[in-house]
Amino acid sequence: MSLPRLIVLFTLLLAHAALAGPRKPKVMFVHSDTAAAAQDVVNNLSGTGLFAQVDSFDAGASTPTFAQLSDYDAVLLCNNVPWADRVALGNVLAQFVDYGHGLVQTMFTTGGAANSNLAGAWTSSYNCIAFGTSQLGSPASLGTIAQPDHLIMNGVASFSGGASSPRPSGTTLIAGATLIASWSDGKPLVVAGPKINRVDLGFYPARAGASSSGWDSTTDGTKLLANALMSVIRPKVLLCVATNASFSDPEFTDTTARMWVTGMFQSIAQFNAANGTPSLNLLKDYDAVLTWCTSQYQNSTAMGNVLADYVDAGYGVVVAGVTNALTGAKTLAGRWNDGEYRLLTGGPSSTTGAASLGTIFYNTHPIMNGVSSFSGGSWSFRTTSTTLPAHGFTVATWNDGKILVAASTLYPNRADLGFYPPSSAAGAGFWDPATKGDLLLANALMYTIRPFVCLLHSESNPADASTLAQRLLQLHRFSGVRVLTGLDSVTPLATSLRPFSSILLWGHTVFTDAATVGNRLADYVDAGGSVVEGLFSNSASLGLDNARPRGRWISQGYDITPEGSTGPTLIGSASLGSAVGPQHPITTFVRQFAGGINSFRQNNNPILRGRRLLNWSDGKMLASLHGFRRRVDLGFWPVSGSEASGSWNVRTDGNTLIANSLDFASSMKPCPGDFNGDGQVDDSDFLLFVIYYNNLLDPRGDLTGDGFAEDADFSVFVNSYDALVCP
């Protein structure tokens, strides 16, 4: 069996593609410092919940090899005493950056004594802040935030460097670098670029309790460190190709090179599926897989099974070329066909003959981003099919009506491309590299990694919704964020909702047709979509009864806060309270939330059709989950105080809470009957169900959405109980 082979290319473009999806990154703290300071940094980063693994290497004692670092997505770099060999370390880290990994420098590497910086192949072009001496002994804090919506500044409300506040003494940046934030005395605190996978932080990373040079742990240094690392990490993808050729063949080097120069990926590896089938654990080292064939899969059933498992685990799969046009061992079999994973079908052969981009049905779909043209070449291999299964939808066609791009409502991490990936530079008759086949390939993979979300609202000032959309895009967690026309003037068609992985819904003024909105959103959820609902749609505001979905949304229990269970919206200052589900993905890295002077929230504590995850400081619901549907409720108005006076403080973690909710909901696997949220339906849940059942009207026991906890719900519970473990 062949192993994945990393393709080494050295061009990095300025594109933004931060990591998202189920794979958590691994980071290494390379330092020359005391053991106590190093352990403090490791413990601090580990506690964020963002990283699968945080390790450290003492480069004051020896120099790590590239092989030792290559398994890590990013390195955080710091020295307080001399490096063992700054030339050797510079050589290794320059190679690390060139190979697509992320690197964040901190003090005193970004400013310090002579020779505290890197040398060798690490030239000044790798820096963000021009190296110079450091400044010590005068306390300083967060000053001007030049890029307030930048990912690194998300949730950063304050920062104090401590008693000595070590920082660069100069203000010169490398040409092409971007100042994100400054110290209170104007020295650079956060600088990004010019390389996409590089950030410099002008502070020392350990906290004051571990070092006299450390920062004040009551401020947001953790956010700065973690956000900086996340900003330099990009997805890893695997080309899983069945071929009799070697991976040095131009068909494969061409495809890899054209995807690489989009700047979207940290690495692009290859696996020959004609020689073997990758294990699920191997696939989980990557964020998404692109598969196609030129010969038979060694075991098309095993290949279909493992890719179905991979999709179920939340990872992305794009099927391209003749794999989705042929039959037999040149297509995917097993669970891939038995379930609902397949999109394009065709065969027994593909269609050929010159063709080009035809109709784009969803112009704003992320897969079509930047795709102004596409010519398939004189051969233009494509499927003969013009139809999709019920869960599939066509994003774009060839000019002869054959399907070029397809996606799924059930699996936001699935897409199919109806063309052969190599360009005509690899073989006459393939797609024209002067057109945008490279973007179709890269965009499709990114779409399966990051959700495509929609903001659906009746905001009195539509510009506020647009500002929120831009802020969410800056987090680099979504393949696209689209704002639809306000519900106070237009009711969206079902087809316009279909492409989205998740919808953020809120009301501020009365909907034009609340019943139809509720019916269409219920249909959308039934088809596999997810909805995150915020105020004022889930509270009873005077005069705004129709500023929430009605129809099936209420009558069949798609709401989490039952109709009529809350009084008028409560107003008055409040903040983040208790975490009922502290280990839940929605609560990850949500550490502060200030609701502003109004802090709009539900007026009482109704019994929810699901369970709470977060509370306000006064015990009101801040975040909750539906018991059996792909639904999340947020107990605050999504528009921040930057747009709406008296609303939540944008420098706290509202954006993270919204993004976490949309991300989780898009891949949520509801588990009816898991009332305590432990991932199992067992005796402890049965005891809770008995309480709900005896109450009859308790919405927590209503697993069918009819408003009652009764025998029909018991049947649903028994089925889940027999399965024991949630999906």
Residue, then its C-alpha position, 0 to 999 in steps of 0.5 A: m500500500s502506498l503512503p500519502r506523499l506530501i507535494v512540496l511547492f514553495t509559492l504562498l499566495l495571500a489568501h485566507a483559509a483558516l482551519a475549520g471542521p472536526r480536525k483540531p490542529k496540533v501545535m508546538f511551542v519551540h522556546s529557549d526559556t525556563a521549564a516553568a515558563a514553557q509549561d505555563v504556555v503549554n497549559n494555557l494553550s491546552g486549556t483553550g479547547l482549540f488544539a488536539q495537542v500542544d507540545s514543547f521543545d527546548a531549542g536552547a538545549s538542542t535544535p529540532t529537525f524538520a521531521q520532528l516539527s512536520d507533524y504539527d500545524a503550527v509553531l509558537l516561538c519564544n526565547n528568553v535565553p540564547w538559542a542552541d544554534r540560531v542558524a540551524l533553527g532558522n534553517v529548519l523554521a524557514q523550511f517549515v514555513d515554506y512547506g505551508h505550516g504556520l509560525v507565530q513569533t513572540m518576544f524576544t525573537t521579535g525584538g531583543a538582544a543581539n542574536s536572539n533572532l533567527a538566522g541562516a535561511w530565516t531572512s528578514s522576509y520571513n519576519c513581520i516586525a523588523f527585528g530590533t532591541s526590546q523595551l522593558g521595565s515600563p508597564a503597557s497595555l492594549g492600545t489602538i486596534a487597527q483591524p478590530d474585526h481581524l480574527i486575532m482580535n476576536g474576543v480581545a477586550s483588554f491586554s496588560g503586559g505586566a510589570s515589565s511589558p517586554r515589547p519591541s523598541g521600534t515600530t518598523l514593519i517588514a514591507g507588506a506586513t499589516l499592523i493589527a494592533s499596537w501597544s498603548d505606547g504605539k509599539p507593534l503588538v500584533v502584526a500579520g504577513p506578508k506571508i500568509n502563514r506568519v504572525d508576529l506578536g510583540f509580547y512575551p507569551a508566559r503569564a506573570g505567575a510563571s515569569s517576571s516578564g509575563w502578562d497579566s492573566t486577568t486580561d486577554g493574552t490567551k486569546l491573542l496567542a490562540n487566535a494568532l496560531m489559528s490564523v496561520i493554520r490552513p487545511k490539509v487535504l488528501l488526493c485519493v486517486a486510483t491510478n496505474a501511473s506514478f505520482s510523478d506523472p504530470e496528471f497528478t503534479d499538475t493538479t496538485a500544483r494548481m490547487w496549491v497556488t490558490g493559497m488555501f491549503q497547508s499541505i496536499a498529499q496523495f494516496n494511490a487507491a489502486n494499490g490499497t484502501p486508506s484507513l479511517n485514522l489515516l484519513k482523519d489526519y486531513d480535513a478533506v479528501l478529493t477522489w477520482c480514478t484513472s483505473q480501478y479502485q483496489n477495493s471499491t466497496a472498502m473505499g466507499n465504506v471508509l469514505a462514508d465513515y469519514v463523511d459521518a465523522g464530519y470531514g469533507v469529501v469531493v468526488a470528481g472526474v469519471t469516478n462519478a460517471l462510471t460503474g464497477a470498480k471505477t466508482l465507489a460502492g458499499r455504504w457509499n451507495d447504500g446510504e445517501y452519500r452519492l450525488l452524481t451518477g452516470g455510466p456506463s461511460s462518460t460524455t466527451g466533446a468540447a464543453s464549457l461552463g453553462t448555467i450557474f444556479y447559485n451565483t453566490h455559492p462558495i464553490m463558484n467564488g471567483v469562477s468567471s469561466f471554465s472550459g473543459g477542453s476538447w475532451s471535457f469528460r463529464t457524467t451523462s446524468t442531468t438528475l440528482p437524488a432528492h438530497g442533491f442540488t445542482v450548483a452549476t451545469w456544463n453548457d450542454g446541461k450536464i451537471l458540473v457542480a453538485a452539493s447535498t442538503l443532508y451532508p454539507n461536507r459533500a460536493d461532486l465535480g463533473f470534470y476530470p481534475p488535471s488541466s491540459a498542461a498535463g494532457a491535451g484535451f483536459w480543461d483549459p488552465a486559462t480558465k478557473g478549474d483550479l478554483l473549482l477544485a479548491n473551492a469545492l474542498m473548502y466548501t466541504i470543510r467550512p459551512f456556508v451560512c445565511l443570515l435571515h432577519s427582519e432587522s430594522n437597519p439591514a446594514d447591521a446584518s451586513t456588518l455582522a456577516q462581514r465580522l463572521l467572515q473575518l473569523h475564517r470559519f465559513s466558506g461563505v456568509r450571505v445576507l438575504t433580503g429582510l423578512d419584513s419585506v420578502t419571504p424567501l423561497a424554499t429553493s433559496l434556502r436549500p444551499f445553506s449549511s446553517i441559517l442564523l435567524w432573528g427578528h426585529t420587526v414583523f415578518t411579512d408572512a410569519a406562517t410561511v416563513g415557519n413552514r419553509l424553515a421547518d421544511y429546510v430543517d427536515a431536508g437536513g438544514s439547521v437553524v440557529e435562532g436569536l432574539f427577538s424571534n424566540s422571545a415574546s416582545l410586545g407588538l412583535d408576535n409575528a417577528r418569529p416563525r409561525g406555522r409548522w415551526i410552532s405547531q410541530g415543535y421546531d422552536i426550542t422556547p415554546e410559544g407563549s412561555t416567555g413574557p416581554t423581553l427583559i432589558g438591563s445589564a447582564s453578562l456571561g453566567s454559568a456554563v451548563g454544558p462547559q465541554h460542549p463545542i458551542t461553549t468552546f473558548v467562550r470566556q466573556f460576554a457583556g450584553g451591554i446596558n440593555s442586554f436583551r434577553q428572555n424575561n423568565n426561565p421557561i422549560l425548553r424543548g431541549r437543554r441549556l448550555l449557557n446562562w446569563s449572569d441572572g440565570k436566563m437562557l443564553a444558549s440551548l439545544h433542541g432535543f431532537r432537531r438540528r436547532v440551536d437557540l441563542g438568548f441574545w440579539p445577534v447584532s452587537g453594540s457596534e451597530a445597535s446602541g445598548s447591545w452586546n460588547v463586540r470585544t467580548d465573545g458573542n461572535t465566537l458564540i454565534a460562530n460555534s453555534l452555526d458550525f455545530a448546528s451544520s453537522m449536528k446529529p440529533c439524539p432523541g432521548d439523550f436528555n442529560g447530554d452525555g451521548q448515551v440514551d440509558d437508564s438515567d434518561f429513562l428516569l427523566f423521561v418518566i418525569y416529563y411523561n407524567n407531566l404530559l405538557d412538558p416540552r422536554g419529553d415531546l420527541t415528536g413535536d406535537g406538544f405532548a409527552e405521550d405514548a408516541d414519544f415513548s416509542v421514539f425514546v425506546n428506539s433510541y434506548d435500544a441503540l444506546v449510543c447517539p449517532 
